[in-house]
């Protein structure tokens, strides 16, 4: 298919246009524009490509094209076709989590607090802040220096001020402890602090510190010294921004493999009126994703700015033509290299990068999964991997674990634990694997549950063959199964084939190791828990009058011997049902057991 597609592209014209990639079902999976169709589409099949490009190419069954008169017409056609077909591998945007700002409300007695919502009611906003700790520092300083009210809504008359007033964190306008003019001076002081205008504030604090020291009030002087240090610190950290009255946007993109995050800050009349964060997936280049984002974002936006500052390297002239022709708006699109706008854009890019980092932690290890698919010869990406391990100690408390990973990350809600029921004291890992695999996948088949893309056994060829036989028996012949033996980190396959060793640090091996290690941890943890519980039960059963049922009831209710030792006679009698005298004997016996354990420790 790959060679057939390359041959098809050789007949493409060298003119501008749009290309449409379809899968085996005829569904359009990607749409792109090109200045030269033949040259652009041929690039998908030449040279070494990154993972996301290989993922796209692997899914192409046929490619079609539509020629246009020029590149601008291709841009418009691409945008319209993407909106109509919403291809899977073009950029697909979703609202992301916005970053917090500090708000000064437009009220007679304003409040200052953090928020993620911007309401156009005359309120002022400072930020946004990628580091929530910065907001905490600012708000703490404002509370210390400019005690403003905390209560929501209108100021209601009260006879007595709240606790905040008594600890110096509120000026109590509700009780008439401060007039509005003095209160607004506090607000103005907070505003200057948030704006970075701290020289006058610092001068006043230094005067107060010197006065306190001259009066030998060293505790107060030390407190003011710390406040001065905090104000100086936030002043250094603050980005100096001088917003003018012109309307402008700042747009930045952070991209890693197929994940992309776009941050947009909108400035109007010298104020931050909005900040948007959009998350997307795209198998295109960053430039292509950026230009597609611009058309999607500004295609229906009513408030078009005069200037857009962007970090993108796409064809800005082409997009500016789109604004002029389609939105009837002259917009300057600028990539600033230095100065004020470059500093602001860097802050916007930090927002996008911060969001992308969070997503990468939560998202799939796509390169590792893609490499694993290639190594194992799987038909699709092994997004759902289920791993098994057996744990026992000299044949006692044999248990098994099943952990589930989705997109390379633990899906702990899908973990399962098994008591091995068929061994009867024997040590037989193969039989244990057969039992738990049969129990797990018989249920999967009977209840129509999600099937894994790969089953990983902690062990070698014998364990893998045992699991393979059961999967075949329950009708899951298409589910791949392998083993990972810890001694040499070898991958074992069913049958008689030789194991495979991957180099240390290999992305695919790291995925398998994570699943194997987690299944081992989960199994051994369950085994230890049962052994401890067994010791506790045997200790209780050694007490006269306490058999297996009463021991289990007591341990289930109290959770530990120590908790039973601290319980009342009445409570023990209620649970064990052996009367006051019997309960008193039990309490005394348990207390003796606990004391003995403590002496041994």
N, C-alpha and C positions, 0 to 999 in steps of 0.2 A: 504494500500500500504506500509506503514511504517513497519508493522509487517511482511508483505510478503518479503520485502527487507532484513530484519533482518534474516529471515529464510533462504533466498538464500545464504547469506554471511556465514552461518554456514558450508556450504559445500565447501567453498573456501580452497585451499591448503595453507599450512604454508610455502611455498617456495617463493623466490624472484620473482618479476614480475611487470606488469603494469596493472592497472585497468581503465576501461572506463565507465563513467556514461552517460546514455542516457536519454533524456526526452520522453514524450509521443509520439512525432513525430519521434522518432528514432535518433534524432540528438545528437551527442556527445557533452556534455556540460562541462565535466571535465575529465582530464587525470592525473593520478598520478602514482608514482612508490612506491614500498614497498619492504622492506627486508623480510617481512612476510606478504603475501597478506591477510590472514585471520585476523590476529591481527590488521593490519592497517585499513582495510575497516570496520571491526566491530566497530572501535573506533568512526565512524560517528554516530552510533546508541546507544551509551552507555553514561550515565552521562548527566549533563547539558551542553549544547553547547551554544556558543556565537551566536549572530544574524546572522553573515555571514555564519556560518556552517548550521544553520537552514534554511536559504534561499536556500542554495545548496541542502540540503536533501529534501526540499519540492518539488523540481523540478525533482527529480530522478524518472524515471519509471522503469529502469532496469540497472543492473551493470554487465559488462563482465570483463574477465581478460585474460591476456596472461602471462604464466610463462616464466622465463628466467633462465639461468644457474647460474647467480650471480647478486649482486646488481648493479655492474658496467654496465652489459648488460641491466638491467632495466633502468638505467639512460640514456643510449644511445637510447633505444627504446622509452622511454617517450619523449625525445627531438625530435626525428624524427616524432612521431605521433602528437605532439603539432604543429610542423611546417606544417604538412600535413592537419590537421583538424581545426586548430585555434579555439579550444573550447572557448565558451563564458566566462567561469569562471576560465580559466587558465590565467596566467599573459599576458596582452595585452599591449605592450609598445608603447608609442608615445614620440617623441621628446618634451621635456619641454623647458621652457624659461631658458636660461643660465644666469648666474650672471655676472655683469660687471667686467672688469679688467682695469688697467691703462696701456696704451701702449706707449713705446718710439720707434718711427719709426726709421728704418735703412736708414736715409737720410743724406746728407752732413751737413745739418742744421736740426737736428731731431725736431719733434713735440712731445708733451706729451698731451694725452687726454684719455677720457674714451671710452670704446667700449665693445661690446659683441661678436665681431668676432675675432678669432685668425687666422692670416695669416702668413704662414711660409715663410717670406721674410727677416729674420734676425732681425726683430723687437723684442724688449724685452717686457715682460708682468709682471705685478705685481698684485697680487690678487689671486683669485677673492674675491670680497667683498659682503657679504650678506646684509650689511647696506650701502645703497647708500650715506648716510650722511658722512661716512668715506671718500669716494672718494672726496666729495666736500671739506672737510677739507684739504686733501692732495693737491688737485689742486689749492686751494686758497693759501696755503703756497708756493707752487712752483711758482705761479705767483708773489708773493711778494718777494721771495728770489732769484729766478732764472728766470728772465723774458725771456721767449722763445716765438718764433713766433706762431701766431694763424692761419695764412693763409695756405690753403691747397695746395698740389702740390709742384712743384719746386719753389725755391726762385727766383722771378723776380725782375729785377732792377727797382727801383722807385726813383723819384726825392725827394719826400717828404714822411716821415713816416706816418703811420696811427695813429688813436686816441690812440690805445693801448700803443704806444711808449710815448706819451705825458702824460699818466697817470701812467707810470712806470710799465706797464704789458707786455712790449715787448722790446727787445733790438735792433730791426730794422736791422737785417742783410741785408734786401733788399736795404737799403740806405747806406750800408757800415758803420753803426754806431758801429759795433762790428766785429772783425775778427773771423775766424772759430775756431782758437785755444781757444780764450776766450769764445766763444759760447759753445764749447764742455766742458769747465770747468763748465759752468752753468748746462749742461746736467748731468755731473758727480755728481754735488752736488745734483741734483734732484734724481738721481739714489741711492745715499747713503741715502737720506732721506727716500725713499720708501723701502730701504733694512733694515732700522732701525739703520744705522750707523750714529748716530746723535751727538756723543761726540765732534768731531772737529767742527761741525756746531754750536753747542750750545756755545762752547768756543769763537768762533768768534763773535757770536751775543752778548754775554755778554761784550766782549771788546768794541764793538761798542756802546752798551748801556751806559757803563761807560764813554766813550769819550763824548757822547752826553750830559750826565748829567754834566760832568766837564765844558762843554761849555755853560751850562745853557739852553740847547735846550731840555727842559723837555717834550715837545710834542713828539719829536723824540724818546727820551728815553722811554716814556710810550708806544709808538708804538712797539719798540723793545722788551720791557718787555712782551707785549701781544703775540708777535711772539714767544718768548722763551717759554712761557706757552703753546702755541698751539703745538710746536714741542715736548715738554716734554710729553704732553698728548697723541699724536699719537704714540710716542715711547713706552709708557706704554701699549697702547692698541694693539700694533702690535704683532702678533704671531711670535715668534722667530723660523725661519726655516733655517736649514743648508742643502740645497739640494746637494747631491753628484752626481757623473756622472752616477751612475747606472740607468737603466730604471726601473721605478716602477709605479704602479697605486694604487690609494686609492679609495675604493668603499664602500659606506655607503647606508643604506636603512632606510627610515622612513615609518611606516605603521600604519594605523588606519582604523579598519573595513576592507572594501574591497579596500580602496585606498592605493597605495604605490608609493613612489617617490624614485628613485635611483640617486645618484650623483657619478660621476666618475671624478677624477682629474688625468691627465696623465703627469708624469714628465720624461723628457728625457734630458740627458746631463746637468743636473742642472737647467733646465728651465721648466716652465709650458708651455706645448705645446697644451694642450687641456683640456677642462672641459665639461663634458656632463651631461645633466639632462634628465632622462626618467621618464615619468609618466605612471602608469599602474593601472589596477584593477585586483584583484585576491581574490578568496574565499578560498585560501589555507593558511597555516600557513606562518609566516615570513621566516622560514627556507626553506620551499618548494619554496616559491616565489624567495628567494635569489638564490638558486641553479639553478632554471629555468632561472633566469636573467643572471647568469654567462654563461650558455651554449648559450643563445640567443645572448648576447653581444659579447662574444669572439669566437663564432662559426665561424664567417666569417671575424673577424677583422684581418688585415694583420700585424699590429704592436703589437705583443704580448710581454708584459714586462717580466723582469726576476723575479720580485716580485710583488705580489698583497697584499696590506694591507686592511683588510676588517673588518667591524663591525659585520658581520653575524656569526650565531652560527650553520651553516649547516656543512655537512660532507666535510671538506676541502680536506681531502685525496682523496676522490672519485673524486672531481672536478680536483685536481692536476693530477690524472690518466688520466682524459679526455684530459687535455692539452698535456700530454706526448704521449698518443696513437693516438689522432685524429689530433693534431696540431704539433706533433713532436717537442715539446718545454718543457723544464724543467722549471716549474714555482713554486716558493714557495708562498703558500697562508698562510698569517700570520694574526692572530688577536692580535694586540699589546695591552698590558695592561698598559704600561707607557712609558715615554721617548718621543723623538722627533716624532716618527711615530704616537704615540698615540695622540699627540697634533695636528698634521696635519690631522689625521683622524677625530678628533673632529670638526675641521673646515669644513671638507667635510660633516660630519653628520649634522652640522648646516645648510648647504645649502639644504640638503634633507628635514630637519624638517621645514625650512622656507617655502619651496615650498608646503609641505603638509599642513601647516597651512593656506596658501592662498587658497588651493583647498578645504579644509574643510569649509571655510567661504562661498565659492561659490557653494559647492556641496550639495547634499541632506542630510537631517536629517534622514538617513537610519533607525537607531534604532526607532526613533519616528514614522516614516511611517510604519515600520514593526509591531510595537505594535498597531498602529491604525488599520491596516489591521486585526489583530487578534481580537481586541475588537469589531470591526464592522462586522466581519465575511465576509470580502470582498474576492473576488476571486483572485484579484491581488493587488499589491502595489499601493496605491492611489497617484501616482506621480503628476497627474494634479487635483488640487482641485480648484473649483470656488466658491467664497463666495458672498452672496447678503445681502444688508441692505437697509432699507427705511429711508429717512430723510425728515421731514417736520416741520413747526412751525405753529401750529394752522390751519392746512390745507393749508397754503400758500407755494407755490413753492415746491410741493411734487416731490421728485426725488428718484432715486435708483442708487446704485452702484453695479458693478460686478468686483471683483478682482480675479486674477488668480495666483495661486502658482504652481510652477513646482519644484519637488524634494525638497519641503519644503521651497523654497525661492520665493519671489515676482517676477512675470513675468510681469513687468509694461507695456510692450508693448501690452499685451492682456487685460488690464483693459478697462472697458466700463462704460459709464454714461447714465442714462435714465431719460427723463422727463416723469412723470406719466401723462397719458392722459385721463384716464377713471373715475377719482374720482369726478371731477367737484366740488371741494371744500370740499368733504366729507373726514372724517378721517377713513380710512379702510385699515389697514396694510395687511389683508388677500387678499383683492382684488388687492392691489398694488403688492404684491408678485406674484399673478396669472398673472398679466399683464406683468411684466418684465421677469418672467421665460418663459412665452409663447413667447414673442418677441425674447428672446435670443435663445431658443432651437428650435423654428420653423426655424430660420435662420441656426442654426447648422445642422439641418436635411436636409433642402432644398439645402444648399450649400456644403454639405459634409465636414463640418469643423471638427476639432478634438473634440472628445467628452471627457468630464471630467471623471475621475475615481470616483469623489465624489463631491456632491453639498452640501455646508454648508450655512444654513440660520441663520442670526442673529435673534434669536427668539425661541419661544417654540413650543408646539405641533400643535397649530392652523396654524402657518406659515408653518411648515413642511408638514402638510397634504395638505395645499393649493398648495405647490410646487410639492408634489408627484402626485396630481391629474393631474396637467398640464403635467408633464413629461410622465406620462402614456398616456395621450391623444395625445402627439406628437410622440409617438412610442419609448420613451427612458425608458422603464420599467426596463432595466438592469442597469441604472445609479443610484447609491445609493444616498440618500439624508438624511441629519440629520440637527438638529438645536442645537445651543448652546446658552442657556439662561444665561445672565450675572449675574442674581441675586444669583444663587447658583452654577454657572458653570456646569449646568446639560446638558447632551447630550440627546436630544429628538429624538425619532424615529417615523416614520409614523405609524398610527394605534393607538391601545389602550395600547401598552406596557408601562412599567414604565421607567422613565428616569434613566440614569446612571450617577453617580458621580465618577470622578477619583480623586485620591489623588493629592494635590497641588504639583507642580513640576514634575508630570508625563510627560514623553516625548511626548506621544500621545496628551495629553491635551494641551501642549505648542504649538504644531503644529496648533491645532484647534483655540486656542486663538489668535495666530498670524494672521490667516486668518480672523477671526471674527473682531479683532481690526482694521485691515487694511481696511476691507470693511466699517466699521463704520466711520473711518477717511476720507475715500474717499467720502462717501455719504454726511456727514455733511459739508465737505469742499465745495462740489458742491452747497449745499443748501445755505451756507453763501455767496458764490460768486453770486448766483442769487438774493439773498435779497439785497446785496449791489448794484448790477446792477439795480434792480428795484427802489431803492431809487434814484439813479442817473437819471434814465429815468423819474421818476415822477417829479423830480426837473426841468429837461429840459422841460417837457411837460407843466409845470406851466407857462412857458414864453410865452407871446402872439406871435402867428405866428409859434410856434413850436409844431407840432403834433407828434404822435407816430413814423411815418416814418422818419421825420427829426431828432427827438431825437435819434433814433436808429442809423442813419447814422453818426451823430456827435460823439456819444459815441463809435461807432465801429472804427471810424477814429482816434480819439484822445486818447481813452482809459480811460479817467477820466475827472471829472469836472475841476480839477486843470490844466490839460493840455489845456483844452478849454479856460480857463481864461487867459492863456499866449499866445494863438494863435493870428494871425493877423486877421483883419477884412476881408481882401481879401480871406484868407483860409476858414474862416467860411462861407462867401458868396458862395464860390465855392462848399462846401459840402452841405450846407443847401438850396442853390438855392433861397435865399430870398432877394437878392440885397444888396448893400452897407449899406443903412440905416437900413434895417432889421437886417443885420449881426452886425452892431454897437450896436443896441439895445440888441441883444442876448449876445454879449460880455460883455456889462455893467451888464446885469442881472446875468450872470454866475459869474462874479467877485464879485458881491454883495452876492451871495449864498456862495461862497467859504470863503469870509471874515466873514460871519455870522457863518459858521461852525468852523472857527478857533477861534472865540471869545467864542463859546460854549465849545470848548476843553480847 
